[in-house]
Amino acid sequence: MEKYAVLRKYNTILLFFVLVISVIVVAKDILIPMAWAFYFALVLYPTANRLERWRFNRAASSLTIALALFFFVVLLIIFFSSELIGFSQDVTFTGERLRAMLKKNFVWIQQTLGLQVPQMEQYWKTGLEKLGGWFIKELGVLGSSLSSITLMFVYLFFFLYYRSLFTRFIAANYSGPHLERMREISLQSSHIAGGYLRGTLILTLLMAILSLVVFWIFGVRHALFLAIFVAVLNIIPYIGNLIAFVVVFLITFITKDSLGVALGVLACLYVANMLQENIGRPLIVGTEMDINGFIVFVSVVIGGSIWGISGMVLFIPLVAVIKIALQLNDHWKPTAILFGSGEVKPVKTTKTEKLAEK
């Protein structure tokens, strides 16, 4: 009977995870903006507390932060739209140059790949048609994303406005050791998830500046747009850097018509990324998460397959929160070893008075 009881227990856990994954897949249009709003609330609630110490009431502080972030995002959208118009012309020019280079080297291509020039032109035309279809599809996705972005700011306002209810909810439902454990989980989750996102935003800005300097040195066109492109993709571990470096290498190689310049840009971006990862990230983000590379990579893959780019970014701090919950539970504490990069570090405690801070 004891063996069957253990089996029922693990079947219940498995069923729970299946139901959770089913819900986050089916309801992703609702949950993605809500998740972004929740993480931004973790980052910005100290600012809300500071505004309230400056005689802002709760509604005014929450609304001020939500509107400030909204206008910042609007400015980013306007900037990217204006830059994209000029950049799209260079993309057309780049495509023509690439086609000319393929024709110029058709003998080598024919010997290596066994393709004739008419076949290459047909493949090129088919590729452009697929690219156009993808672009139209992405425009539709962007239209639906704008409504999600608007929802995100509404959720952000309510999360900041009602943030004290979460503390009262914990106090009303738990007592004794369970209350202390839930307090520690909430405090540490807020500290690590908020610190991770704040640090990631700072590292994104740092990578944008370093990339901009590199592009200016080599005279790459649309340096600011490409620098922001590289910095934004740098948020996605492993996959983002690979995509950004390949795109920048191809654009630089074709527009500058120099393999040396393209390799120089690629080498400098790689060095900048190494400086950011080995010096900037430990100093700015810190090592509190202590998650090994395999778990991070799996989080990116699973998050990308479920929520796309949002999942690639948000699932990493989510895994950090799960790791904290495992460490603070005596039964599941050994499981936390699988998440860490080495020995399981003791979770730093925070003053419990901060929990009562409004």
Backbone torsions as a table, in degrees:
resi	resn	phi	psi	omega
1	MET	NA	-37.1	-179.3
2	GLU	-64.4	-38.1	179.2
3	LYS	-63.8	-40.6	179.1
4	TYR	-69.7	-32.0	177.5
5	ALA	-64.9	-41.3	177.7
6	VAL	-65.1	-40.5	179.2
7	LEU	-63.3	-42.5	178.1
8	ARG	-63.6	-36.7	179.7
9	LYS	-62.1	-48.2	-178.3
10	TYR	-72.0	-31.1	174.6
11	ASN	-65.4	-37.3	177.1
12	THR	-64.6	-42.1	178.4
13	ILE	-63.6	-44.0	179.3
14	LEU	-62.4	-43.7	178.3
15	LEU	-62.4	-38.5	178.2
16	PHE	-61.2	-46.0	179.8
17	PHE	-65.1	-38.5	178.1
18	VAL	-63.1	-42.8	179.2
19	LEU	-65.8	-40.3	179.5
20	VAL	-63.0	-46.8	-179.9
21	ILE	-63.6	-39.2	178.5
22	SER	-62.1	-40.9	-179.4
23	VAL	-66.9	-45.0	-176.8
24	ILE	-71.9	-21.2	174.7
25	VAL	-78.8	-47.6	-176.7
26	VAL	-68.5	-39.8	-174.6
27	ALA	-101.7	28.0	-174.8
28	LYS	-65.7	-31.4	179.0
29	ASP	-62.9	-28.5	177.5
30	ILE	-89.8	-40.7	-171.8
31	LEU	-77.3	-31.1	-177.9
32	ILE	-63.1	-53.8	176.6
33	PRO	-62.7	-31.8	178.1
34	MET	-67.4	-39.9	178.7
35	ALA	-66.1	-44.0	176.4
36	TRP	-60.1	-43.0	179.5
37	ALA	-63.3	-39.6	-179.7
38	PHE	-65.0	-43.7	-179.9
39	TYR	-69.2	-37.3	175.2
40	PHE	-65.7	-34.0	176.8
41	ALA	-64.9	-38.3	176.0
42	LEU	-61.7	-37.3	-179.2
43	VAL	-74.1	-37.3	-167.7
44	LEU	-101.3	-5.5	-177.8
45	TYR	-66.0	-29.2	172.4
46	PRO	-62.3	-35.0	176.1
47	THR	-65.2	-39.5	177.3
48	ALA	-62.9	-41.7	176.7
49	ASN	-61.2	-39.7	-179.9
50	ARG	-66.3	-41.4	178.1
51	LEU	-63.3	-36.7	-180.0
52	GLU	-71.3	-28.2	172.7
53	ARG	-71.1	-19.6	175.7
54	TRP	-91.0	23.1	175.2
55	ARG	76.6	16.7	168.2
56	PHE	-78.8	141.5	171.9
57	ASN	-82.4	175.0	-173.4
58	ARG	-61.2	-44.8	-179.0
59	ALA	-65.6	-41.4	-177.8
60	ALA	-66.7	-42.2	-180.0
61	SER	-65.8	-43.2	-179.7
62	SER	-65.2	-43.4	-179.4
63	LEU	-67.5	-38.5	179.3
64	THR	-61.8	-44.7	-179.1
65	ILE	-66.9	-44.5	-179.5
66	ALA	-62.6	-42.9	-180.0
67	LEU	-68.6	-39.1	179.0
68	ALA	-62.2	-44.0	178.3
69	LEU	-66.8	-37.2	178.9
70	PHE	-61.0	-49.3	-178.9
71	PHE	-66.5	-32.2	176.1
72	PHE	-64.0	-44.2	179.1
73	VAL	-66.0	-38.5	177.9
74	VAL	-61.6	-43.7	177.7
75	LEU	-61.6	-39.2	177.2
76	LEU	-63.4	-42.2	-180.0
77	ILE	-63.8	-42.7	178.7
78	ILE	-62.9	-42.8	179.7
79	PHE	-62.3	-47.7	-178.6
80	PHE	-65.0	-36.2	179.2
81	SER	-64.3	-45.0	179.8
82	SER	-66.7	-40.2	178.9
83	GLU	-69.1	-33.2	-176.6
84	LEU	-68.2	-29.3	179.0
85	ILE	-63.8	-50.1	178.6
86	GLY	-68.6	-34.7	-179.0
87	PHE	-69.5	-33.1	-179.7
88	SER	-64.7	-32.9	176.5
89	GLN	-65.0	-39.7	176.8
90	ASP	-68.7	-30.9	177.6
91	VAL	-65.2	-41.7	175.5
92	THR	-61.1	-44.9	177.5
93	PHE	-61.8	-40.1	179.3
94	THR	-63.7	-40.5	178.5
95	GLY	-63.6	-39.9	177.7
96	GLU	-65.9	-40.7	178.4
97	ARG	-64.5	-40.4	179.3
98	LEU	-64.8	-39.8	178.0
99	ARG	-64.3	-41.5	177.9
100	ALA	-63.7	-39.1	178.8
101	MET	-65.6	-38.0	178.1
102	LEU	-64.4	-42.8	177.9
103	LYS	-63.8	-40.6	-178.8
104	LYS	-61.8	-33.5	-177.4
105	ASN	-109.5	31.1	-174.0
106	PHE	-67.5	-25.6	179.3
107	VAL	-64.8	-48.0	178.7
108	TRP	-62.9	-41.0	-179.7
109	ILE	-64.7	-39.7	-179.6
110	GLN	-65.4	-42.2	-179.4
111	GLN	-69.9	-35.6	-175.2
112	THR	-83.9	-47.6	-173.9
113	LEU	-102.9	-12.5	-179.4
114	GLY	72.2	27.7	-178.5
115	LEU	-106.3	137.7	174.5
116	GLN	-88.6	162.2	-178.9
117	VAL	-58.6	-46.4	177.6
118	PRO	-58.3	-37.8	178.1
119	GLN	-64.1	-41.2	179.4
120	MET	-62.6	-41.9	179.5
121	GLU	-64.5	-37.7	178.6
122	GLN	-66.5	-43.8	177.2
123	TYR	-62.2	-38.7	179.9
124	TRP	-64.7	-43.3	179.2
125	LYS	-64.6	-43.1	178.5
126	THR	-62.4	-40.9	178.7
127	GLY	-62.8	-40.5	178.4
128	LEU	-65.6	-38.6	178.3
129	GLU	-64.5	-41.5	177.7
130	LYS	-65.0	-38.9	178.8
131	LEU	-64.1	-40.4	177.4
132	GLY	-63.8	-41.8	177.0
133	GLY	-63.1	-40.0	177.3
134	TRP	-63.6	-39.6	-178.5
135	PHE	-64.4	-42.8	178.2
136	ILE	-62.6	-39.7	178.8
137	LYS	-63.6	-42.8	-179.4
138	GLU	-66.2	-32.7	176.2
139	LEU	-62.9	-39.3	176.3
140	GLY	-64.6	-40.3	177.3
141	VAL	-63.7	-39.0	178.9
142	LEU	-62.6	-39.1	178.3
143	GLY	-61.1	-43.1	177.3
144	SER	-71.2	-29.0	179.8
145	SER	-68.7	-31.7	179.6
146	LEU	-61.6	-39.5	176.6
147	SER	-67.3	-36.1	177.2
148	SER	-66.1	-39.0	177.7
149	ILE	-62.6	-42.3	177.4
150	THR	-61.9	-43.0	176.9
151	LEU	-60.8	-36.5	-178.5
152	MET	-59.1	-41.3	-179.1
153	PHE	-71.7	-31.9	175.0
154	VAL	-66.0	-45.8	177.1
155	TYR	-60.9	-41.1	-179.5
156	LEU	-59.5	-43.8	178.6
157	PHE	-59.1	-46.7	-177.4
158	PHE	-69.0	-37.1	177.8
159	PHE	-62.5	-41.2	178.8
160	LEU	-71.6	-38.2	-176.6
161	TYR	-69.6	-39.4	-176.7
162	TYR	-105.0	25.7	-173.7
163	ARG	-66.3	-25.0	179.8
164	SER	-74.0	-18.4	-179.3
165	LEU	-66.1	-30.7	-179.3
166	PHE	-64.1	-41.3	178.1
167	THR	-63.6	-43.4	179.3
168	ARG	-66.6	-34.4	178.1
169	PHE	-62.7	-44.1	178.9
170	ILE	-63.0	-45.2	-178.8
171	ALA	-64.1	-30.4	-178.2
172	ALA	-80.5	-22.6	-174.2
173	ASN	-106.7	-11.5	-177.9
174	TYR	-132.3	157.1	178.5
175	SER	-150.1	160.6	176.6
176	GLY	62.5	-137.9	-178.7
177	PRO	-62.2	-33.7	179.6
178	HIS	-65.4	-37.4	177.8
179	LEU	-65.2	-43.3	179.4
180	GLU	-64.3	-39.4	179.0
181	ARG	-64.5	-44.4	179.7
182	MET	-65.7	-35.6	175.9
183	ARG	-63.6	-43.5	179.5
184	GLU	-64.5	-42.0	179.2
185	ILE	-62.2	-45.0	-178.9
186	SER	-67.0	-41.4	-179.6
187	LEU	-65.9	-47.9	-178.0
188	GLN	-69.0	-35.9	177.8
189	SER	-64.1	-43.6	178.2
190	SER	-63.3	-42.0	-178.2
191	HIS	-65.5	-47.4	-174.2
192	ILE	-77.0	-46.7	-179.5
193	ALA	-64.4	-44.2	177.2
194	GLY	-64.5	-42.2	178.4
195	GLY	-65.0	-37.0	178.4
196	TYR	-63.6	-45.9	-178.4
197	LEU	-69.2	-40.7	176.8
198	ARG	-61.4	-45.4	179.0
199	GLY	-64.4	-37.6	179.1
200	THR	-64.8	-39.7	177.7
201	LEU	-64.5	-39.6	177.7
202	ILE	-65.9	-42.4	178.6
203	LEU	-65.3	-34.7	176.5
204	THR	-62.4	-44.5	177.0
205	LEU	-62.8	-41.3	179.6
206	LEU	-63.7	-42.8	179.2
207	MET	-66.4	-35.8	177.1
208	ALA	-63.2	-41.4	179.6
209	ILE	-66.3	-45.6	-179.8
210	LEU	-63.2	-43.0	179.3
211	SER	-65.0	-38.2	179.4
212	LEU	-63.3	-40.5	177.7
213	VAL	-62.9	-42.7	179.5
214	VAL	-62.2	-45.6	-178.7
215	PHE	-66.2	-37.6	177.3
216	TRP	-65.2	-40.3	180.0
217	ILE	-61.6	-41.8	-177.5
218	PHE	-90.9	0.4	176.8
219	GLY	68.5	35.6	179.4
220	VAL	-77.4	134.3	179.7
221	ARG	-71.5	152.4	-178.2
222	HIS	54.8	48.0	-174.9
223	ALA	-61.8	-42.8	-177.5
224	LEU	-65.4	-43.4	179.6
225	PHE	-62.6	-47.0	-179.3
226	LEU	-66.4	-34.4	178.9
227	ALA	-64.7	-43.1	177.9
228	ILE	-68.3	-36.7	177.0
229	PHE	-59.6	-46.8	178.9
230	VAL	-64.6	-42.7	-176.9
231	ALA	-65.6	-40.6	-179.3
232	VAL	-66.7	-44.2	178.4
233	LEU	-67.7	-23.4	178.8
234	ASN	-65.2	-18.7	177.7
235	ILE	-63.5	-33.5	-178.5
236	ILE	-83.2	113.9	-178.0
237	PRO	-62.1	144.1	174.3
238	TYR	67.0	-65.2	-172.4
239	ILE	-70.9	-41.7	-175.2
240	GLY	-60.8	-46.2	-179.8
241	ASN	-62.7	-40.4	-179.0
242	LEU	-61.9	-47.2	179.7
243	ILE	-63.0	-46.4	-177.3
244	ALA	-62.3	-44.2	-177.5
245	PHE	-66.6	-39.5	179.3
246	VAL	-65.2	-45.4	-179.4
247	VAL	-62.9	-46.6	-179.4
248	VAL	-64.5	-39.3	179.3
249	PHE	-62.0	-46.5	-178.9
250	LEU	-64.3	-44.7	-179.0
251	ILE	-64.7	-43.4	-179.7
252	THR	-66.8	-41.1	-178.3
253	PHE	-63.4	-41.2	-175.9
254	ILE	-80.6	-42.4	-177.7
255	THR	-72.8	-36.4	179.5
256	LYS	-88.5	-13.8	179.4
257	ASP	53.9	42.5	-179.0
258	SER	-149.6	119.0	177.5
259	LEU	-68.0	-34.9	179.7
260	GLY	-62.8	-43.7	178.6
261	VAL	-64.3	-43.5	-179.5
262	ALA	-62.4	-42.8	178.2
263	LEU	-67.3	-35.7	177.6
264	GLY	-64.0	-43.4	177.3
265	VAL	-62.4	-44.2	-179.4
266	LEU	-62.5	-42.9	-180.0
267	ALA	-64.4	-42.7	179.9
268	CYS	-66.1	-39.5	177.0
269	LEU	-64.6	-37.9	178.4
270	TYR	-64.5	-43.0	178.3
271	VAL	-63.5	-42.7	178.4
272	ALA	-61.6	-40.1	178.8
273	ASN	-66.6	-39.4	178.3
274	MET	-64.9	-40.7	176.9
275	LEU	-62.4	-41.4	-179.8
276	GLN	-65.7	-43.9	-175.4
277	GLU	-72.1	-38.4	-173.2
278	ASN	-93.8	-20.5	-179.9
279	ILE	-117.0	-52.4	-176.1
280	GLY	-67.0	-46.7	-175.8
281	ARG	-64.3	-46.7	177.4
282	PRO	-61.6	-34.6	-178.4
283	LEU	-76.4	-38.2	-173.1
284	ILE	-92.3	-50.9	-178.4
285	VAL	-81.5	-36.7	-178.2
286	GLY	88.5	-177.0	-177.2
287	THR	-116.8	17.0	-176.9
288	GLU	-63.0	-32.5	-176.8
289	MET	-66.1	-44.3	175.1
290	ASP	49.8	52.9	179.1
291	ILE	-109.8	133.6	-177.3
292	ASN	-73.1	161.7	-174.5
293	GLY	-61.6	-34.4	-179.3
294	PHE	-64.3	-44.8	179.7
295	ILE	-65.0	-39.3	177.6
296	VAL	-62.0	-45.3	-179.2
297	PHE	-63.6	-43.6	178.7
298	VAL	-63.4	-38.3	178.0
299	SER	-62.6	-41.4	179.0
300	VAL	-64.4	-44.6	-178.6
301	VAL	-64.7	-48.3	-179.1
302	ILE	-65.8	-44.4	178.8
303	GLY	-61.5	-39.6	178.5
304	GLY	-67.1	-37.7	-179.7
305	SER	-72.5	-25.0	-177.7
306	ILE	-95.3	-49.2	-174.0
307	TRP	-119.4	10.1	180.0
308	GLY	69.8	-142.9	-177.2
309	ILE	-62.8	-38.2	178.0
310	SER	-59.4	-41.1	178.4
311	GLY	-65.5	-36.4	178.2
312	MET	-60.6	-33.6	-178.0
313	VAL	-87.2	-44.9	-169.7
314	LEU	-81.8	-23.2	-176.5
315	PHE	-73.7	-19.6	179.3
316	ILE	-68.5	-53.2	174.8
317	PRO	-64.5	-27.4	176.1
318	LEU	-63.0	-42.3	177.4
319	VAL	-64.5	-36.5	177.3
320	ALA	-62.7	-38.9	177.5
321	VAL	-66.1	-41.3	177.0
322	ILE	-61.4	-40.8	178.6
323	LYS	-61.8	-40.4	178.2
324	ILE	-63.1	-44.9	179.6
325	ALA	-61.1	-38.1	178.7
326	LEU	-67.8	-40.9	-178.5
327	GLN	-65.4	-31.5	-176.6
328	LEU	-91.3	4.6	176.3
329	ASN	-111.8	121.4	-175.5
330	ASP	-60.3	-34.2	-176.9
331	HIS	-73.9	-39.4	-175.6
332	TRP	-98.6	1.0	-176.1
333	LYS	-56.8	-40.6	177.9
334	PRO	-60.7	-27.8	-180.0
335	THR	-65.3	-27.2	-179.3
336	ALA	-63.8	-21.0	178.4
337	ILE	-60.3	-35.2	-178.9
338	LEU	-67.4	-21.4	-178.9
339	PHE	-87.6	-26.6	-172.1
340	GLY	-81.4	163.8	177.7
341	SER	-88.3	-10.4	179.6
342	GLY	-159.4	-131.5	175.6
343	GLU	-71.9	148.6	178.1
344	VAL	-70.4	118.5	-178.2
345	LYS	-84.2	144.5	176.1
346	PRO	-64.2	140.4	-179.0
347	VAL	-73.7	128.9	179.1
348	LYS	-69.5	133.7	179.2
349	THR	-88.2	150.5	177.8
350	THR	-118.9	152.3	179.6
351	LYS	-57.4	126.7	-176.2
352	THR	-68.5	-15.2	178.0
353	GLU	-64.7	-26.4	-179.4
354	LYS	-63.6	-24.1	-179.7
355	LEU	-64.7	-31.5	-178.7
356	ALA	-85.8	-3.6	-179.7
357	GLU	-68.5	132.4	-177.7
358	LYS	-89.1	NA	NA
